[in-house]
Amino acid sequence: MKFYIATEDDIMSGGTTDVYFTRTMEILKAFDMTGLHVIADFTTSSLPGGWDWGIFCGLSEIAHLLAGRDIDLYAMPEGTVFRPRTKKGVLVPVMYAEGKYGEFCIFETPMLGLICQASGIATATARCRMAAGNATLISFGTRRMHPALAPVIDRYAFIGGCDGVSSLAGAEALGEKPMGTMPHALIICFGDQKKAFAAFDKVISEDVPRIALVDTYCDEKAEAIMACEAVKNLAGVRLDTPRSRRGSFVDLLREVRWELDLRGYGHVRIFVSGGLDESTIAELARAGADGFGVGTAISNAATVDFGMDIVEKEGKPVAKRGKFGGRKFVYRCPECFEFEVRGRDEETVCGCGTRMEPMLEKHIEGGRLIKPLPDVHDMRKRVLEQLEKIGSIT
């Protein structure tokens, strides 16, 4: 192998599962038990970082994984804001599979991997999106992870609220144009900031915004002014100064803004990058940053630790310790986003007095997709609408 990655065939055939599931299948076959009818919930008991809500993602990939297998799959719409528990502490299923256990036993591992990482990236991005307000937010994180994951990272960063992504493969998968500025390497190759800025302006297509990186050799204020002088239609400057050299990033941003405004360059926007997360983004947004390039906080986002657990067997409730048995009906309040879980389908009213909405929809029936997979742009829109609602209730 040149690159240590699983192929689509590896995933679809169950080749990425944990060995104990293949051993389980071997035992079930020996005892003629693969036809055992079960319901299996997908839940998490808590969210990383003390988050009180997450973004459920990864459903579209699971739909491809399970296509043609004789099971039913119920799930929240992809891009849904969910909470891990109700106010009463009951685990909230984001998804459940129903059918013969032998049809999906070996796919537990990849199913969990698909929703755990996707939901983690989307949630971390959504929190950065809320911190950034109306400022531009770009995913810069693919360099922090295995390159095979570039489309995965950028897909769920985009759904989570990024305005654009930097990798070519990620942008192509989204049907978007890649977004980015220039690296320090370009300036170093020319050995002169003004020459590098001018060269970029001369060579690169006019539809690419002129945004200069202004912290390579000297004071950021000085290089920002150089960029304004070198490029007639300069759209912005980017500060990517390492933490060890920048002191207060907020003060640095304010100083650059002051110097640009003082010289008549008030239209030049200021973008920042380098070790940003939701807390630093919020601080910089308040100080006037116009855009953010976020890397590690998105690409290396903590996964949401979903687990899959059998909760019904041959029509009877079952559950291991710490789980809640039986088929469940999940409801969410459209106003405050609180959840309720019931053992039967019934009208449910939130504590705030609002009628709650059922959240689990059937997406796969007998291995056949019965709902069209949502467009990535529609999912992003759904996330942004929910974030606006969260912002109004927190």
C-alpha positions as a Markdown table, in Angstrom:
| # | Residue | x | y | z |
|---|---|---|---|---|
| 1 | Met | 0.0 | 0.0 | 0.0 |
| 2 | Lys | 1.3 | 3.5 | -0.9 |
| 3 | Phe | -1.3 | 5.1 | 1.3 |
| 4 | Tyr | -2.8 | 3.3 | 4.3 |
| 5 | Ile | -6.5 | 3.9 | 3.6 |
| 6 | Ala | -9.5 | 1.6 | 3.2 |
| 7 | Thr | -11.2 | 1.6 | -0.2 |
| 8 | Glu | -14.9 | 1.9 | -0.8 |
| 9 | Asp | -15.1 | -1.8 | -1.4 |
| 10 | Asp | -13.4 | -2.5 | 2.0 |
| 11 | Ile | -16.0 | -0.4 | 3.8 |
| 12 | Met | -19.0 | -1.8 | 1.9 |
| 13 | Ser | -17.9 | -5.4 | 2.4 |
| 14 | Gly | -17.4 | -5.0 | 6.2 |
| 15 | Gly | -13.7 | -5.1 | 5.9 |
| 16 | Thr | -13.3 | -2.1 | 8.3 |
| 17 | Thr | -15.3 | -3.7 | 11.1 |
| 18 | Asp | -13.9 | -4.9 | 14.5 |
| 19 | Val | -13.1 | -8.6 | 14.5 |
| 20 | Tyr | -15.5 | -9.4 | 17.3 |
| 21 | Phe | -18.4 | -8.7 | 15.0 |
| 22 | Thr | -17.2 | -11.2 | 12.5 |
| 23 | Arg | -16.8 | -13.7 | 15.3 |
| 24 | Thr | -20.3 | -12.9 | 16.5 |
| 25 | Met | -21.6 | -13.6 | 13.0 |
| 26 | Glu | -19.7 | -16.9 | 13.0 |
| 27 | Ile | -21.4 | -18.0 | 16.2 |
| 28 | Leu | -24.8 | -16.8 | 15.2 |
| 29 | Lys | -24.6 | -18.7 | 11.9 |
| 30 | Ala | -23.6 | -21.8 | 13.8 |
| 31 | Phe | -26.7 | -21.6 | 16.0 |
| 32 | Asp | -29.0 | -20.4 | 13.1 |
| 33 | Met | -29.6 | -17.1 | 14.8 |
| 34 | Thr | -28.7 | -14.5 | 12.1 |
| 35 | Gly | -32.4 | -13.9 | 11.5 |
| 36 | Leu | -33.0 | -12.6 | 15.0 |
| 37 | His | -35.2 | -9.5 | 14.7 |
| 38 | Val | -33.8 | -6.5 | 16.6 |
| 39 | Ile | -33.9 | -2.8 | 17.0 |
| 40 | Ala | -30.6 | -1.0 | 17.7 |
| 41 | Asp | -30.4 | 2.6 | 19.0 |
| 42 | Phe | -27.6 | 5.0 | 18.2 |
| 43 | Thr | -27.1 | 7.3 | 21.2 |
| 44 | Thr | -24.4 | 9.2 | 23.1 |
| 45 | Ser | -24.5 | 9.8 | 26.9 |
| 46 | Ser | -22.7 | 13.2 | 26.6 |
| 47 | Leu | -20.9 | 15.5 | 24.2 |
| 48 | Pro | -17.3 | 16.5 | 24.2 |
| 49 | Gly | -16.1 | 19.8 | 25.7 |
| 50 | Gly | -19.2 | 20.2 | 27.8 |
| 51 | Trp | -21.3 | 21.0 | 24.7 |
| 52 | Asp | -25.0 | 20.9 | 25.4 |
| 53 | Trp | -26.0 | 20.4 | 21.8 |
| 54 | Gly | -24.5 | 18.8 | 18.7 |
| 55 | Ile | -25.1 | 18.5 | 15.0 |
| 56 | Phe | -26.1 | 15.1 | 13.7 |
| 57 | Cys | -24.3 | 14.2 | 10.5 |
| 58 | Gly | -23.1 | 11.2 | 8.5 |
| 59 | Leu | -26.6 | 9.8 | 7.6 |
| 60 | Ser | -26.0 | 10.1 | 3.8 |
| 61 | Glu | -22.9 | 7.9 | 4.0 |
| 62 | Ile | -24.7 | 5.3 | 6.1 |
| 63 | Ala | -27.5 | 5.2 | 3.5 |
| 64 | His | -24.9 | 4.2 | 0.9 |
| 65 | Leu | -23.5 | 1.6 | 3.3 |
| 66 | Leu | -26.8 | -0.1 | 4.0 |
| 67 | Ala | -28.3 | 0.1 | 0.6 |
| 68 | Gly | -29.6 | -3.3 | -0.5 |
| 69 | Arg | -29.5 | -4.8 | 3.0 |
| 70 | Asp | -32.9 | -6.0 | 4.3 |
| 71 | Ile | -33.3 | -3.5 | 7.2 |
| 72 | Asp | -35.2 | -0.4 | 8.0 |
| 73 | Leu | -33.4 | 2.8 | 9.2 |
| 74 | Tyr | -35.0 | 5.6 | 11.1 |
| 75 | Ala | -33.0 | 8.8 | 11.8 |
| 76 | Met | -33.2 | 12.5 | 12.4 |
| 77 | Pro | -32.7 | 14.6 | 9.3 |
| 78 | Glu | -29.0 | 15.1 | 8.6 |
| 79 | Gly | -27.9 | 18.5 | 10.0 |
| 80 | Thr | -30.3 | 18.4 | 13.0 |
| 81 | Val | -29.4 | 20.0 | 16.3 |
| 82 | Phe | -29.8 | 17.4 | 18.9 |
| 83 | Arg | -29.2 | 17.0 | 22.7 |
| 84 | Pro | -27.7 | 13.8 | 24.2 |
| 85 | Arg | -30.3 | 13.5 | 26.9 |
| 86 | Thr | -33.8 | 14.8 | 27.8 |
| 87 | Lys | -34.1 | 17.0 | 30.9 |
| 88 | Lys | -35.1 | 13.8 | 32.7 |
| 89 | Gly | -31.8 | 12.2 | 31.7 |
| 90 | Val | -33.1 | 9.7 | 29.1 |
| 91 | Leu | -30.7 | 9.1 | 26.2 |
| 92 | Val | -31.9 | 10.6 | 22.9 |
| 93 | Pro | -31.6 | 8.2 | 19.9 |
| 94 | Val | -30.5 | 10.1 | 16.8 |
| 95 | Met | -31.0 | 7.0 | 14.7 |
| 96 | Tyr | -32.1 | 3.3 | 15.0 |
| 97 | Ala | -31.9 | 0.3 | 12.7 |
| 98 | Glu | -34.5 | -2.5 | 12.6 |
| 99 | Gly | -34.3 | -5.9 | 11.0 |
| 100 | Lys | -32.5 | -9.2 | 11.1 |
| 101 | Tyr | -29.4 | -8.6 | 13.2 |
| 102 | Gly | -27.3 | -10.6 | 10.7 |
| 103 | Glu | -28.0 | -8.0 | 8.1 |
| 104 | Phe | -26.1 | -5.2 | 9.9 |
| 105 | Cys | -24.0 | -6.9 | 12.7 |
| 106 | Ile | -20.7 | -6.4 | 10.9 |
| 107 | Phe | -21.5 | -2.8 | 10.0 |
| 108 | Glu | -21.7 | -1.4 | 13.5 |
| 109 | Thr | -18.1 | -0.2 | 13.4 |
| 110 | Pro | -18.2 | 1.7 | 10.2 |
| 111 | Met | -21.7 | 3.1 | 10.9 |
| 112 | Leu | -20.4 | 4.5 | 14.2 |
| 113 | Gly | -17.3 | 5.9 | 12.6 |
| 114 | Leu | -19.3 | 7.7 | 9.9 |
| 115 | Ile | -21.6 | 9.5 | 12.3 |
| 116 | Cys | -19.1 | 10.0 | 15.2 |
| 117 | Gln | -16.5 | 11.9 | 13.2 |
| 118 | Ala | -19.0 | 13.7 | 10.9 |
| 119 | Ser | -21.1 | 15.0 | 13.8 |
| 120 | Gly | -17.9 | 16.0 | 15.7 |
| 121 | Ile | -16.6 | 18.1 | 12.8 |
| 122 | Ala | -20.0 | 19.7 | 12.1 |
| 123 | Thr | -20.6 | 20.5 | 15.7 |
| 124 | Ala | -17.2 | 22.1 | 16.2 |
| 125 | Thr | -17.7 | 24.1 | 13.1 |
| 126 | Ala | -21.2 | 25.2 | 14.1 |
| 127 | Arg | -19.8 | 26.6 | 17.3 |
| 128 | Cys | -17.1 | 28.5 | 15.4 |
| 129 | Arg | -19.8 | 29.7 | 13.1 |
| 130 | Met | -21.8 | 31.1 | 16.0 |
| 131 | Ala | -18.7 | 32.8 | 17.5 |
| 132 | Ala | -17.8 | 34.3 | 14.1 |
| 133 | Gly | -21.2 | 36.0 | 13.6 |
| 134 | Asn | -21.5 | 37.3 | 10.0 |
| 135 | Ala | -17.8 | 37.1 | 9.4 |
| 136 | Thr | -16.4 | 34.8 | 6.7 |
| 137 | Leu | -15.4 | 31.3 | 8.0 |
| 138 | Ile | -13.2 | 29.1 | 5.9 |
| 139 | Ser | -12.0 | 25.5 | 6.7 |
| 140 | Phe | -8.2 | 25.4 | 6.6 |
| 141 | Gly | -7.9 | 22.1 | 8.5 |
| 142 | Thr | -7.1 | 19.4 | 5.9 |
| 143 | Arg | -3.3 | 19.7 | 6.4 |
| 144 | Arg | -3.8 | 18.5 | 10.0 |
| 145 | Met | -5.2 | 15.2 | 9.0 |
| 146 | His | -4.6 | 12.3 | 6.6 |
| 147 | Pro | -5.1 | 13.7 | 3.1 |
| 148 | Ala | -7.5 | 10.9 | 2.2 |
| 149 | Leu | -9.9 | 12.6 | 4.7 |
| 150 | Ala | -9.9 | 16.0 | 2.9 |
| 151 | Pro | -13.4 | 15.6 | 1.4 |
| 152 | Val | -14.8 | 14.3 | 4.7 |
| 153 | Ile | -13.4 | 17.2 | 6.7 |
| 154 | Asp | -14.5 | 19.8 | 4.3 |
| 155 | Arg | -17.9 | 18.3 | 3.7 |
| 156 | Tyr | -18.9 | 18.4 | 7.3 |
| 157 | Ala | -17.2 | 21.7 | 8.0 |
| 158 | Phe | -19.3 | 23.2 | 5.2 |
| 159 | Ile | -22.5 | 21.6 | 6.5 |
| 160 | Gly | -21.6 | 23.0 | 10.0 |
| 161 | Gly | -21.5 | 26.5 | 8.7 |
| 162 | Cys | -18.2 | 27.3 | 6.9 |
| 163 | Asp | -18.6 | 29.6 | 3.9 |
| 164 | Gly | -15.9 | 27.8 | 2.0 |
| 165 | Val | -13.1 | 25.2 | 2.2 |
| 166 | Ser | -9.4 | 25.4 | 1.1 |
| 167 | Ser | -8.7 | 21.9 | -0.3 |
| 168 | Leu | -9.2 | 21.2 | -4.0 |
| 169 | Ala | -10.7 | 17.7 | -3.3 |
| 170 | Gly | -13.1 | 19.0 | -0.7 |
| 171 | Ala | -14.3 | 21.9 | -2.8 |
| 172 | Glu | -14.8 | 19.7 | -5.8 |
| 173 | Ala | -16.9 | 17.3 | -3.8 |
| 174 | Leu | -19.1 | 20.2 | -2.6 |
| 175 | Gly | -19.4 | 21.8 | -6.0 |
| 176 | Glu | -17.8 | 24.9 | -4.6 |
| 177 | Lys | -14.7 | 26.9 | -5.6 |
| 178 | Pro | -11.8 | 26.4 | -3.1 |
| 179 | Met | -11.0 | 29.5 | -1.0 |
| 180 | Gly | -7.7 | 30.7 | 0.3 |
| 181 | Thr | -5.0 | 33.4 | 0.1 |
| 182 | Met | -1.3 | 32.7 | -0.3 |
| 183 | Pro | 1.3 | 30.9 | 1.8 |
| 184 | His | 4.5 | 32.3 | 3.4 |
| 185 | Ala | 6.4 | 30.1 | 0.9 |
| 186 | Leu | 5.4 | 32.5 | -2.0 |
| 187 | Ile | 6.8 | 35.5 | -0.2 |
| 188 | Ile | 10.0 | 33.7 | 0.8 |
| 189 | Cys | 10.5 | 32.5 | -2.8 |
| 190 | Phe | 10.5 | 36.1 | -4.0 |
| 191 | Gly | 12.4 | 37.3 | -1.0 |
| 192 | Asp | 10.4 | 40.6 | -1.1 |
| 193 | Gln | 6.9 | 41.1 | 0.1 |
| 194 | Lys | 5.9 | 43.7 | -2.5 |
| 195 | Lys | 7.2 | 41.6 | -5.4 |
| 196 | Ala | 5.3 | 38.6 | -4.2 |
| 197 | Phe | 2.1 | 40.5 | -3.7 |
| 198 | Ala | 2.4 | 42.1 | -7.2 |
| 199 | Ala | 3.2 | 38.7 | -8.7 |
| 200 | Phe | 0.1 | 37.2 | -7.2 |
| 201 | Asp | -2.0 | 40.1 | -8.6 |
| 202 | Lys | -0.4 | 39.7 | -12.1 |
| 203 | Val | -0.8 | 35.9 | -12.5 |
| 204 | Ile | -3.8 | 34.8 | -10.6 |
| 205 | Ser | -7.3 | 35.0 | -12.2 |
| 206 | Glu | -9.2 | 38.2 | -11.5 |
| 207 | Asp | -12.1 | 36.3 | -9.9 |
| 208 | Val | -9.9 | 35.4 | -7.0 |
| 209 | Pro | -10.0 | 38.0 | -4.2 |
| 210 | Arg | -6.6 | 39.7 | -3.6 |
| 211 | Ile | -5.9 | 38.9 | 0.0 |
| 212 | Ala | -2.2 | 39.3 | 1.1 |
| 213 | Leu | -0.5 | 37.4 | 3.9 |
| 214 | Val | 1.2 | 40.1 | 5.9 |
| 215 | Asp | 3.4 | 38.6 | 8.6 |
| 216 | Thr | 6.3 | 37.0 | 6.9 |
| 217 | Tyr | 9.3 | 39.1 | 7.6 |
| 218 | Cys | 8.4 | 42.2 | 9.6 |
| 219 | Asp | 5.8 | 44.1 | 11.5 |
| 220 | Glu | 2.3 | 43.2 | 10.4 |
| 221 | Lys | 1.2 | 46.8 | 10.1 |
| 222 | Ala | 4.2 | 47.6 | 7.8 |
| 223 | Glu | 3.5 | 44.6 | 5.6 |
| 224 | Ala | -0.2 | 45.4 | 5.4 |
| 225 | Ile | 0.6 | 48.9 | 4.1 |
| 226 | Met | 3.1 | 47.3 | 1.6 |
| 227 | Ala | 0.3 | 45.1 | 0.3 |
| 228 | Cys | -2.1 | 48.1 | -0.1 |
| 229 | Glu | 0.6 | 49.9 | -2.1 |
| 230 | Ala | 1.5 | 46.9 | -4.2 |
| 231 | Val | -2.0 | 45.7 | -5.2 |
| 232 | Lys | -4.5 | 48.2 | -6.5 |
| 233 | Asn | -7.6 | 46.2 | -5.9 |
| 234 | Leu | -6.5 | 44.6 | -2.6 |
| 235 | Ala | -9.5 | 43.0 | -0.9 |
| 236 | Gly | -7.9 | 42.1 | 2.4 |
| 237 | Val | -4.9 | 41.1 | 4.4 |
| 238 | Arg | -4.4 | 38.0 | 6.5 |
| 239 | Leu | -2.7 | 37.7 | 9.8 |
| 240 | Asp | -1.3 | 34.3 | 10.5 |
| 241 | Thr | 1.3 | 35.2 | 13.1 |
| 242 | Pro | 2.4 | 32.3 | 15.4 |
| 243 | Arg | 1.3 | 32.6 | 19.0 |
| 244 | Ser | 4.9 | 32.8 | 20.2 |
| 245 | Arg | 5.4 | 36.0 | 18.2 |
| 246 | Arg | 2.2 | 37.9 | 18.3 |
| 247 | Gly | 1.5 | 38.8 | 22.0 |
| 248 | Ser | -2.2 | 39.8 | 22.1 |
| 249 | Phe | -3.8 | 38.9 | 18.8 |
| 250 | Val | -6.7 | 41.3 | 19.5 |
| 251 | Asp | -4.3 | 44.2 | 20.0 |
| 252 | Leu | -2.5 | 43.3 | 16.8 |
| 253 | Leu | -5.7 | 43.2 | 14.9 |
| 254 | Arg | -6.8 | 46.6 | 16.3 |
| 255 | Glu | -3.4 | 48.2 | 15.4 |
| 256 | Val | -3.5 | 46.9 | 11.8 |
| 257 | Arg | -7.1 | 48.1 | 11.4 |
| 258 | Trp | -6.1 | 51.5 | 12.7 |
| 259 | Glu | -3.2 | 51.9 | 10.4 |
| 260 | Leu | -5.2 | 50.9 | 7.4 |
| 261 | Asp | -8.1 | 53.2 | 8.2 |
| 262 | Leu | -5.7 | 56.0 | 8.8 |
| 263 | Arg | -4.3 | 55.7 | 5.3 |
| 264 | Gly | -7.6 | 55.5 | 3.5 |
| 265 | Tyr | -7.7 | 51.7 | 3.3 |
| 266 | Gly | -10.9 | 51.2 | 5.3 |
| 267 | His | -12.3 | 48.9 | 2.6 |
| 268 | Val | -9.4 | 46.4 | 3.1 |
| 269 | Arg | -10.7 | 43.5 | 5.2 |
| 270 | Ile | -8.7 | 41.7 | 7.8 |
| 271 | Phe | -8.7 | 37.9 | 8.0 |
| 272 | Val | -7.0 | 36.0 | 10.7 |
| 273 | Ser | -5.8 | 32.4 | 11.1 |
| 274 | Gly | -3.5 | 30.3 | 13.2 |
| 275 | Gly | -4.6 | 28.2 | 16.2 |
| 276 | Leu | -8.1 | 29.6 | 16.3 |
| 277 | Asp | -11.1 | 28.1 | 18.1 |
| 278 | Glu | -14.5 | 29.2 | 19.2 |
| 279 | Ser | -13.3 | 31.2 | 22.1 |
| 280 | Thr | -10.6 | 33.1 | 20.3 |
| 281 | Ile | -12.8 | 33.6 | 17.3 |
| 282 | Ala | -15.5 | 35.2 | 19.5 |
| 283 | Glu | -12.9 | 37.6 | 20.9 |
| 284 | Leu | -11.4 | 38.5 | 17.6 |
| 285 | Ala | -14.9 | 39.0 | 16.0 |
| 286 | Arg | -15.7 | 41.5 | 18.7 |
| 287 | Ala | -12.4 | 43.3 | 17.9 |
| 288 | Gly | -13.4 | 43.6 | 14.2 |
| 289 | Ala | -12.0 | 40.7 | 12.3 |
| 290 | Asp | -13.7 | 40.2 | 9.0 |
| 291 | Gly | -12.9 | 36.6 | 8.4 |
| 292 | Phe | -11.4 | 33.5 | 9.9 |
| 293 | Gly | -9.4 | 30.5 | 8.6 |
| 294 | Val | -9.9 | 27.7 | 11.1 |
| 295 | Gly | -7.8 | 24.5 | 10.9 |
| 296 | Thr | -7.2 | 22.2 | 13.8 |
| 297 | Ala | -10.2 | 23.1 | 15.8 |
| 298 | Ile | -12.4 | 21.8 | 12.9 |
| 299 | Ser | -10.4 | 19.0 | 11.4 |
| 300 | Asn | -9.3 | 17.5 | 14.7 |
| 301 | Ala | -12.6 | 18.1 | 16.4 |
| 302 | Ala | -13.4 | 15.7 | 19.2 |
| 303 | Thr | -15.7 | 12.9 | 17.9 |
| 304 | Val | -19.2 | 12.4 | 19.3 |
| 305 | Asp | -19.0 | 9.1 | 21.1 |
| 306 | Phe | -22.2 | 7.5 | 19.7 |
| 307 | Gly | -22.8 | 3.8 | 20.6 |
| 308 | Met | -25.1 | 1.3 | 18.9 |
| 309 | Asp | -27.1 | -0.9 | 21.3 |
| 310 | Ile | -29.7 | -3.5 | 20.8 |
| 311 | Val | -32.8 | -2.4 | 22.7 |
| 312 | Glu | -35.5 | -4.8 | 21.4 |
| 313 | Lys | -35.2 | -8.5 | 20.5 |
| 314 | Glu | -38.0 | -10.4 | 18.8 |
| 315 | Gly | -40.5 | -7.6 | 19.8 |
| 316 | Lys | -39.5 | -7.5 | 23.5 |
| 317 | Pro | -37.5 | -4.7 | 25.2 |
| 318 | Val | -33.9 | -5.5 | 26.1 |
| 319 | Ala | -31.0 | -3.4 | 27.1 |
| 320 | Lys | -27.5 | -3.6 | 28.6 |
| 321 | Arg | -26.8 | -1.7 | 31.8 |
| 322 | Gly | -26.9 | 2.0 | 31.4 |
| 323 | Lys | -29.2 | 1.9 | 28.4 |
| 324 | Phe | -32.9 | 2.3 | 27.9 |
| 325 | Gly | -34.7 | -0.6 | 26.3 |
| 326 | Gly | -37.5 | -0.8 | 23.8 |
| 327 | Arg | -38.6 | 1.1 | 20.7 |
| 328 | Lys | -38.5 | 4.8 | 21.1 |
| 329 | Phe | -40.3 | 7.9 | 19.7 |
| 330 | Val | -38.2 | 11.1 | 19.8 |
| 331 | Tyr | -39.7 | 14.6 | 19.9 |
| 332 | Arg | -38.1 | 18.0 | 19.8 |
| 333 | Cys | -39.5 | 21.4 | 20.7 |
| 334 | Pro | -39.2 | 23.7 | 17.7 |
| 335 | Glu | -38.9 | 26.7 | 20.0 |
| 336 | Cys | -36.4 | 25.8 | 22.7 |
| 337 | Phe | -34.9 | 22.6 | 21.1 |
| 338 | Glu | -35.6 | 20.5 | 24.2 |
| 339 | Phe | -36.2 | 16.7 | 23.6 |
| 340 | Glu | -38.5 | 14.1 | 24.9 |
| 341 | Val | -38.3 | 10.3 | 24.4 |
| 342 | Arg | -41.4 | 8.2 | 24.7 |
| 343 | Gly | -42.2 | 4.5 | 24.5 |
| 344 | Arg | -45.1 | 5.1 | 22.2 |
| 345 | Asp | -46.2 | 7.6 | 19.6 |
| 346 | Glu | -48.3 | 10.2 | 21.3 |
| 347 | Glu | -48.8 | 14.0 | 21.3 |
| 348 | Thr | -46.1 | 15.6 | 23.4 |
| 349 | Val | -46.0 | 19.1 | 24.7 |
| 350 | Cys | -42.8 | 20.9 | 25.8 |
| 351 | Gly | -42.5 | 22.5 | 29.2 |
| 352 | Cys | -42.6 | 25.8 | 27.4 |
| 353 | Gly | -46.1 | 25.0 | 26.2 |
| 354 | Thr | -45.1 | 24.3 | 22.6 |
| 355 | Arg | -46.2 | 21.1 | 20.8 |
| 356 | Met | -43.2 | 19.0 | 20.1 |
| 357 | Glu | -42.4 | 17.5 | 16.7 |
| 358 | Pro | -41.4 | 13.9 | 15.9 |
| 359 | Met | -37.8 | 13.7 | 14.9 |
| 360 | Leu | -37.1 | 10.1 | 13.7 |
| 361 | Glu | -38.1 | 9.6 | 10.1 |
| 362 | Lys | -37.8 | 6.4 | 8.1 |
| 363 | His | -35.1 | 6.8 | 5.5 |
| 364 | Ile | -34.5 | 3.2 | 4.4 |
| 365 | Glu | -37.1 | 0.5 | 4.1 |
| 366 | Gly | -36.1 | -3.1 | 3.3 |
| 367 | Gly | -32.7 | -1.8 | 2.1 |
| 368 | Arg | -34.3 | 0.7 | -0.2 |
| 369 | Leu | -33.8 | 4.4 | 0.2 |
| 370 | Ile | -37.3 | 6.0 | 0.4 |
| 371 | Lys | -36.3 | 9.6 | 1.0 |
| 372 | Pro | -33.9 | 11.4 | -1.3 |
| 373 | Leu | -30.5 | 12.2 | 0.1 |
| 374 | Pro | -30.4 | 15.9 | 1.0 |
| 375 | Asp | -28.2 | 18.3 | -0.9 |
| 376 | Val | -25.2 | 19.5 | 1.0 |
| 377 | His | -26.3 | 23.1 | 0.6 |
| 378 | Asp | -29.7 | 22.4 | 2.0 |
| 379 | Met | -28.2 | 20.7 | 5.0 |
| 380 | Arg | -25.9 | 23.7 | 5.6 |
| 381 | Lys | -29.0 | 26.0 | 5.3 |
| 382 | Arg | -30.8 | 23.8 | 7.9 |
| 383 | Val | -27.9 | 24.1 | 10.3 |
| 384 | Leu | -27.6 | 27.9 | 9.9 |
| 385 | Glu | -31.4 | 28.3 | 10.5 |
| 386 | Gln | -31.1 | 26.2 | 13.7 |
| 387 | Leu | -28.0 | 28.1 | 14.9 |
| 388 | Glu | -30.0 | 31.4 | 14.5 |
| 389 | Lys | -32.7 | 29.9 | 16.7 |
| 390 | Ile | -30.1 | 28.7 | 19.3 |
| 391 | Gly | -28.7 | 32.2 | 19.4 |
| 392 | Ser | -32.0 | 33.6 | 20.2 |
| 393 | Ile | -32.7 | 31.2 | 23.1 |
| 394 | Thr | -29.3 | 31.3 | 24.8 |
